Amino acid sequence: MPQTYPPVVPSAPFLWHGGDYNPEQWPRETWAEDFRLMQQAGVTVATVGVFSWVSLQPAEDEYTFGWLDEVIDGLHAHGIRVVLATPSAAQPAWMSQQYPDVLRSDENGVRRQQGGRTNYCPNSPNYRRLSGNIARKLAERYGQHPAVLLWHVSNEYAGACYCDTCAAQFRVWLQAKYGTLDELNARWWTPFWSHTYTDWSQILPPRANAEGLTHGLNVDYFRFMSASQLDCFRNERDILRSITPNIPITTNLMGTYKPLDYRQWAKELDVVSWDCYPNPNHSPSDIAFLHDLMRGIKDGQPFLLMEQTPSSQNWQEINALKRPGVLRLWSYLAVAHGADTVMYFQWRRGRGGCEKLHGAIIEHAGRTDTRVFREVSQLGAELTALGDTVIGAAVDARVGILFDWDNWHALDDAVGPVRNKRYVDTVRKHYGAIYRQNVPVDIVFPDSDFSRYDVLIAPMLYMVKAGVADKIEAFVAQGGSFIATYLTGLVDETDLAFENGYPGPLSQVLGVWVEEIDALYPDQTNTIVMTDGSGSFPCRHIADLLHAEGAQVLATYGSDFYAGMPVLTRSPVGQGEAYYLGSDPDPAFLDRFYGDLLRGHGIAPTISAPAGVEVAQRVKNGQPLTFVLNHNANMVTLDLGNRSYQDRLTGATLSGSITLAPYAVHLLV
């Protein structure tokens, strides 16, 4: 039985519905109207205080909380709870002027000027001190306010700093990690190009005008910078927690954001929250993957959808509107994959700045007789009516897909065999094949527990960390099916190639070795030819030249000088099996391959659905909650089989064949 998680805040027995609210940008006479309209739209929670630092602290020794008192009191009077943000994502100009060390340095080590956001050095002692001070002031003033539901620390931590302060702290971090220079030189392979360090002071960040081809340096600086920014979060979090121990704490993440290792961040958050801004033409599978990733980084705990646009974005190349019904559909898509909130950026469009054309619930006209306001209000009413139906429900997945930020950085850093490795695209491609089967998926990590799964997929596991191969072998021996792909098992966690060739410590469980790696041009393909005569499929991008050593050959290449060499193998180990896929196939191959594999494990969807209809499930107290989401822009028919269901969104009883309207949503019990 899957675990049922407690609500993030027990006093909120409903799916939170709200958005980012920036009242300090508007005159006071607007606030009362905002509160009234929030009630009308079914808003139950508002995020306040993001980027408000100078409005709260116009000088180091001056604080102006009066306006925030009015806003929080006004929201509370209208039955709206508050997610209270610390404002530390954008420091005031007075701070940068008075303490220049708070300013970030670019990739050349040149100090930036004041402006933008996340433009602070995460290792600046003055930044840490001042951001901690404002967090303390907020906690002391509002920590007992009955409206405050959650602390939101900073906003979308991002980027990196290459200043001398960070360089000095990096050396301290490296000394703690490696102990001696001899160990560091060995792990980074520094004799290459005579780069051996003879003193710790010689080590610099991988600046654009300095060393950038020592791959151990590069991946370690990524780890260090992610940890440095996490220390900034911890600095504020610990102050908030010491004063308000009963208020949970989060910060908003950004899906597959490469510069920060969110698996490590999730361990420090009370609850994961994230901002979902896909392109309007992204597939539902790609969006679902991101939700599952954010659920996965905290081992299945429900997450908060902290931001999404109610209509359009403004920062992509083309910012198309969400079509009527898509906001509701994508909101329930998030809920189906583990969200316990539906929130938006932004409540009211600002009149100036770079986000004045970003979508909002209230546009510049200030009217409520708009499509977006109607859709938000409908969704708010539905979420309120659902009560605690979904809160805390778990996703019961028997398939795990392995993802690792370290692996991503190291793989992209590798010079060859192709420039664009497509790591995230490849993970999404394999995820999509499971998603199309309407089977739930967990995104897992090298330190996850693999034993709860029947199928474990590890696309492009280039970096195999210490102990991971042993965990995979144990998983297979106990009856699991493990799937590896090309570019697996090349390096260890400091980006040193394995001495015994590829796939390194996974060679035994996979029963193969890779002699060479061919890179295919964009217009070039090969063929996967099934040895049982059941068909052939195009493949491209990368082709591993494999030798089977104990593995059964299931398919061979169809052309080029390596025609007839293995491309798909199966290695039985204990009660399970390990597969190796040596090239990048078309989705049709993955649909067939994973379809057969899932059936072999008795993994099947709850309801068989036509193309474009997603059937997802969460479970609470043993009760399955089945979401039916029609991602098609046209009506389709769905056969519910022999069961009868109640639709919790309408109260209707459904059975037999039902017609799904375009972008329809049903929550079946």
N, C-alpha and C positions, 0 to 999 in steps of 0.2 A: 504494500500500500504506500503511495507517495506521501511524503511529509506535507502536513498542512502548517503553514506559517502563520504566526499571530499577525494581526493588523499592525502596520507601522505605528499608528497612534490609536490605542483602544477607544478613545473618545470620539473617533470619527467613523461611524458605522456605515460608510458609503464610499463609493469611488470618488475621490477628490475631483473637483471640476473647477478649473480656474485658469489664471494666467499671470503674466508678468505685468506689474502695474508700476508706473513711474510718475506718481502724482506731483513730485517736486518740479516737473517740467511744465505744470499747468497752474493757472490761478486758482485760489481757494474756492471760488464760486463754482468751479467745475467738479469739485470732489463730491459734493452731495449728490449731484446727478450721476456720477460714476457709481456710487454706492447703490442708488436706486436701480440703475440699469443692470448692475451685477446681479442683484436679486432677481430681476426680471429674466435674466439669461440663465438662471440656475447656477450661478457661480457660488461655490462653497469655500474657496480658498484663493488668496491672492499672494503672489510673491512681491515683496516690497523691499527696497533698499539696495538693489543691485546698481552699482555705479553711482551711489549717492554720497561718496566720501566727502567731497568739498561742501555739499549741502548740509552734511552733519558736522563737519569740522573745517571751517573756513580758515583756521590757523592752528598751529600746533597746540596752543593753550586756550583755544576757544571751541566750544561745542554748541550746536544749535539744534536741539532735539524737539523744539516746540511743534514744528510742522509734522514730524513723524508721530508725535503724541496724538495730534488731531486725526491723522490718517488711520492709525491703528485703532483708536477709540471709535472712529466713524465706521470702519469695517466691522468691528465687534458689535456695534449697536445694530447693524443690519444682518447679523447672523453669519458673518463671513470671517473665517479663520485666516491666520497669517503665516506664511512661510517667510521668515525674517532673514534677509541676506546681510552678510557683512560686505562692506563696499570695496574690498581690497583688490579688486581686479583692475582698477584704474586709479593710480595715485594722483592727488591734486598737484597743480603746478607749484604751489608753495613748497611742497615736499621735495620735488625734484630740484627746485632752485636752492633750497636750504641744505639739502643732503644729496649732492650729485651722485654719490655711490649707489643710490637706489635705482638709477637708470640702467637699463640693460645695454649690453654691447652686442653688436652684430657679428656675423660670421667672420669678419676680418678683425675682430677685437676692438672696433671703434665704438666709443660711447655714443648712444643715440641721444637725441634731443627729447624734450618733453612732448608727449602726445600719444594718441592711440590708446590701446588698452593692453593689459598684460605686458607692459613696457617696463617692468621692474626686474631687478636682479634678484633671483630667489635666494641667493646667499648673502645679500646685503644685510648686515646687522641692523642698520637703521630701518630698512623695510620690515624686517621681522619684528622689531620693537614697536614701530608705529602701527602696523597692521594688528599686532596683538593688543595694543592699547585701545583701538577703536572697537575691537571685538569685546574687550572687557567692559567698556562703557555701555555697549548695547546690551550685554548680558545683565549688567547691574540694573539698568533702567527698565528693561522689558522682560526679564527672565520670569517674573511672576505674573505677567499680563495673561489673562485667560484666553486671549485670542491667539497667542503664539503657539503654533503647532509643531514647527520644525525650524531648525537652523540651516540656512543655505550659505555655506562658506564661499566667499569670492564668487567667481563665475568663469566657467570654461577655461580652466588653466591651460596654457598653451605656450608653444615656442621653446626657445632655448636662449641661454646667455653664454657669451664667450669672453667675459671680462677677466681681469687679473684676480679679482676676488674669487670668482668661480674656479680659475686655474689653481689657486692656492688650496681651495677646499677639495678640488679633484685629487690633488696629490695626497692629501690627508686620507681621503676615501680609498685611494689605491693602496696606500701603506697598510690600512686596516684589512684590505681584501687579500693582498699578496704577501705582506710581511717583509719581503726583501726585494731589492732590485733584480737580483739573479732570477728569482721566481717570475717576476713580471716580464723580464726580457725573454725568458723561456716560453712563457704562455703567449706573448705577443709576437714571437718569432722575429725579434728585432735585428738579429744579424743580417737579415735581408736588407740590402742597400746600405749597409753600415749604419743602421739606426739604433744600435745598442745604447742604452742610457747608462751613464756612469755616475749620475747624481739625480736625486728626485727633482731638483729644481729645473732640470732640462725638459721635463714633461709639460707639454702645453695642450690645451684643448685642440680638437681637430678643426682648426680655423681654415677658412677658405684660402688664406695666403700662407698656410703652414702645412704640417703633415696631415694627409688625408687618406693615405693608402696603407696605413697600418691598421688592419681590420680589427684586431683586438682592442686597440685604442678607440676606434669608432664605436664599437658596440658597448664598450665600457662607459664611454662618455654619454651615450644614450641612457644607460642604466643610472649613471650618476645624476644626470639632469632630471630624469623622471623622479628619482629619489629626493633631489633637492626641492623640487616643487611640492612633492608630497610632504616634505618637512614643513613647508610653509602652511599647508593645510593643517598638519598636526599642531603647529604652533597655535593657530587660532582655535582649532577644535578643543585642545586641552584646556585652554582658558575658558571657553564656553561650558565645557563639561564640568569644570571645577565649580562653576557658579550655578549652572542649571543642569544637574545630572539627569533629570527626568525628561529633558527635551532631546529627541533624536537629532542627529547631525548628518548632513549630506553636502555634496557639491555636484554640479551638473557636468556629466561626461559627454563625449561626442562620438560614440560608436567606434568605428575603426579609425580612431585618431592615432596616427603613427608615433608622434613624439613622446607619448606617455604610456607606460605599461599599466593598463587599467586593472589587470589581474592583481597587481600589488596594491593599487589604490583601493580596490573593493574591500580588502581586508581591514582597511582603516575607516570605512564608512559604516554608519548604522544602517543605512539603506542606500542602494544605488539609485541615482536619478540621472536622466540623460536627455539630450536635445536631439530630436529626430527631424532632419531636414533633407529628405530625399529629393532627387529631381522628380518632377511630375511624371516623367516617362520611365522611372525605375520600375522594375517588376515587383509585384508583391513578395516574391521570394527574396529579393534583395533586402526589402524592408523588414521582412520577418526574420531574416538572418541577423540583422542588427539588434532587434529586440531580444532574440535568443542569446546573442553574445552578451548583452547587458544583464540578462537574467543569469547567464552562466558564470560571469565573473564573481558572483557571490553565491555560487553553488546552488542555484535554483531558487533563491529567495526572490519574491516579487519585487519589482522595481517601480520607480515613479517616472512616468512620461512627463518630464518637467517643461519641455517646450516642443511645440510644433506650430507651424503657421496655420491660421484658420482659412487662409485664401492663397496667397502667393508669397514667395520670398522676393528679395530684391538684389541678391549678391551673386546669383548664378548668371551664366551667359544669357540664358533665356528663362524668364520667370513666369511660366504659364500658371493660370489659375487652377486650383483644384476644381474639378467638375462637380456639379451638384450631386450630393450624396457621397462624394469621396472623403470629405472630412470625417463624416460619421463612420464610413467604412474603415478608414485607416485608424481611427481612434479605437474602434473595436478590434482591429487587427492587433494593436498594441496590447489591449486587455487580454485577448486570446492567448498571447504569448507571454503573459506574466505581469502586465502593468496593473497597478492598483490606483492609478490616477490618470486623468486626461486633462492636460493643461496646455496653454498656448503662449506664444509670444506674437503679438503683444495685445494688451487690452485696448489701448487707444493709440492711434498713430501720432507720433510726435511731428511737430511742424518744421523742425530743422534737423540737420545732421544727416549722416549717411543712411539712416534707417527710416527716413520719413516716407519712403515709398514701399516699405515692408508691410505685408498684410497685417491686419488687426481686426479685432472684433468690432470696434468702433472706428470707422474711417474718419477722414478729415471733415466730412459733411456732418458728423455727429448724429446721424440718423439711426433709428432702429428698424425702419421698414426696408431692410436690405436682406438679400439672400443669406449672407454669412451670419448675420445676427439671428435670423430664423433658425438656421441649421445648428448654431451653437446652443440656442435656447432649447431646441428639441432634444439635443443630446444631453443637456443639463437635466431636463425633466426625466429622461429615461434613466440616467445614472442615479438620480435621487430615488426613483421608484425601485431600482434594483436593491437598494439598501446594502446589506452586507453579503449579498448572494455570492459575490466573487472574491471579496476581500480575503487575502491570505491563501487562496487556492493555489495548488501546486500544479506543475506540468510533469506528467509521468512519462518520461522518455526512456526508451531502451536502446537508442542510437546516440552515440556521442561523436562529435567531430572535433579534432584537436586543433587548437589555435595557440600561437605563441608570439608575443611581440618581439622577444629576443631573436627568434627564428626569422621573423619578417625583416628585421634590421640587418642581420647577418646575410641573409639570402640576397637582399637588394644590394648590399655592399660588395658582393662577389663580382669580380671582373670576369665575365664569361659564365656560361657558354652563350647566353643572350643578354642584351642590356635590360630589357623589361622582363622580369621574372614572372609577374602576374600572380603573386602569392595570394592576395586577397581575392582576386577574381577566380582563382582556382579553388579556393576554399568555398566561395559562394557557388561555384559550378557544381561541386559535389553535394553541397547542402541543397541546392535546387533540385537535384535528382531525388533526394529523400522527401523534400517538401512536396514535390509533385505527386508523391505516393500518399499524401495526407497522413504522414506518420510524424509524430513529434520528435524533435531533435534537441539535445543539449549541446552547447558549446563547452568543451572541456579544455584543460590546460595540463602541462607536464606534471604539476603537483596535485592534480585531481585524483579522486578515487575512480579507477576504471571498472571496478568489479561489479558495479550496478548495471552495466550495459551488456547487451548481447553483441552489438556491432560497434566497432571503434574505427573511425576513418581519420587518417593523418596525412592530408595532402601536403606534399613538398616539405617533409620534415627534415630539412637540410641540416639543422642543428639538433643533435641528440645529446641532451644533458645527462650528466651522471645519474644513474639509477633508473632512467626512463626506459631503457631497453629491457631491464629486468622486470619492470612493471608490465610492459607489453607482453613479454614472454609468459608471465604468470597469468595475465588476462587470457591469452590464447589457450594455454594449457588447461584452463578451467572451463573451456567451452566457447570462448568468444571468437568472433570473426574480426580480424584486423586487416585493414586495407592501407597499403602504402603506395606512393606514386613515385615517378621520376624525381630526381634531385632529392633523394632521401638518404640520410646517414652519411653526409660528406664531412661534417666538422663537429667538434665538441663545443662546449659552452664559451670558450675563448676564441672560437673561430679557427682552430687548428685542425687541419685535415687528419682523418684517422689513418694510422699507419697501415692498417690491413685492407685499405681500399673501401669501396662503397658496396653495400649500405652500412659499413662500419659495424657497430655493435648489434645491429639488427640483421646481420648476414645470416646468422644461424636460424633465427625464427622464420625468416623469409625464404631461406633456402636458395638464394641467388647471389651472384656477384656481378658487378657492372664493369665491363671492360673499357668502354668508351661512351661518351655522350655526344650525340649529334644535335646540332641546332638547325632547325628548318626555317627557311625564309617564309615571309607572310603568305606568299602564293603557293607554297609547296606543301604537299601532303604525302603521307604514307597510308598504309592500310592495316587495320587489325583484322586478321583472318582467323576465325574460330576453328580450332582443330577438329571439332566434332561436326564440321560442315554446316553449322547452323547460321552462317552469314558472315559478312565482313562490314567493317565500319571505318570511315576516314579517321585519321589522327594527324596531329600537327604540332608545331611549336618546339617540342623537345622529343628526342628518341634515345632512350637508354639502350645500349647494346648489351643485352643480358646473357648470362649463362645460368642454367638451372643446375643447382647442386643440392639435390634432394627434393626440389619442388616439381610439381606436375605442370607441364606446359599446356595452358588452356587456349592460347592464341599466339600467332607468330606474325612478324611483319610481312607485308605482301610485296614490297618492292625495295629497290636500292640494293647496294652490295650486302646489306644485312638481311635481305629477304630470307625468311625461314628461321631467323633467330627469334627467341621468345620475346613477347611483348606483354603477355599476361600469364602469371603463374599462380599456383596454389600450393601452399606448403602445409600439410597436416602436422600439428603439434599437439600432443596430448589429446584432449577432447575437442580442440578447436582447430582453426585454420588461419593462415596468414596469406594474403594476396599481395602481389606486386604488379602494378600497372605502369609500364615503362614509357608511355607516351600520353599525350593529351587528346582524348577522344571527343567525338561529337556527343551532345547530350543524349542522342538516341541510344548510344551504347551504354551510357551510365544509367538511363532509365531501365533498360533491360537487365543490366548487371545487378543493380541494387534491388530491382523488383524481385529477381530470382533469390537473391540473398535474404531479403526480408521474409519472403514466403518460407524459406528454409528454417527460419527462426520463429515462424508463426506470428510474425508482426504484420498486422493488417489495419487499415483505417476503420474507424467506427462506422462510417457511412461511405459507400462508394459514390463518388461524385464526378460529374463531367468536367472537362477541361475548364480552368479558370475559376472553379468553385473550390474554396478552401474549407476543409473541415478540421478544426482544431479543438483541443480539449484541455481543460483544467479540472482538477479534482479537489473537492473540499469535503472533509469528513466522510470519505468514501463515496460521495455523490459526484458522478461525472457531470460536467457542465460543457456542453458541446456547442461550439460556435460554428455557424454556417455563414460563410462570407462569399458573396458573389462578386468577384473582381471583374466580371464581364460588363461591358456597356450595353448588353442586350439581355433579354429574358432567357432563362434556361429552366429546364425541368430537373428536379432532384427526386430520386426514389428513396424514401426513408425505410424501405424494407418492411418487415413485419412488426416493427415497433411503433408505439404511439408516444408522442412527445408533447410537453407543454412549452410554448414559446414564452420565456420570461419577459420578453420585451412587449408583447401584446396581450398575453394571457390566453391566446388561442391554443386549442388542441390541434396538433398536426399529425397526419399519418398518410401512408401511401405515397403517391406522387404529388409533389407540390411545385408551384411555379415561383421561381425566384425573380423578382424585379431586378433591373440593372442596379448594381452596387447594393443589393439587399443584404441585410444582416438579420440573423435569427440566433437566439440563445436558447438552446433546447435542453430540457431536463426530462 
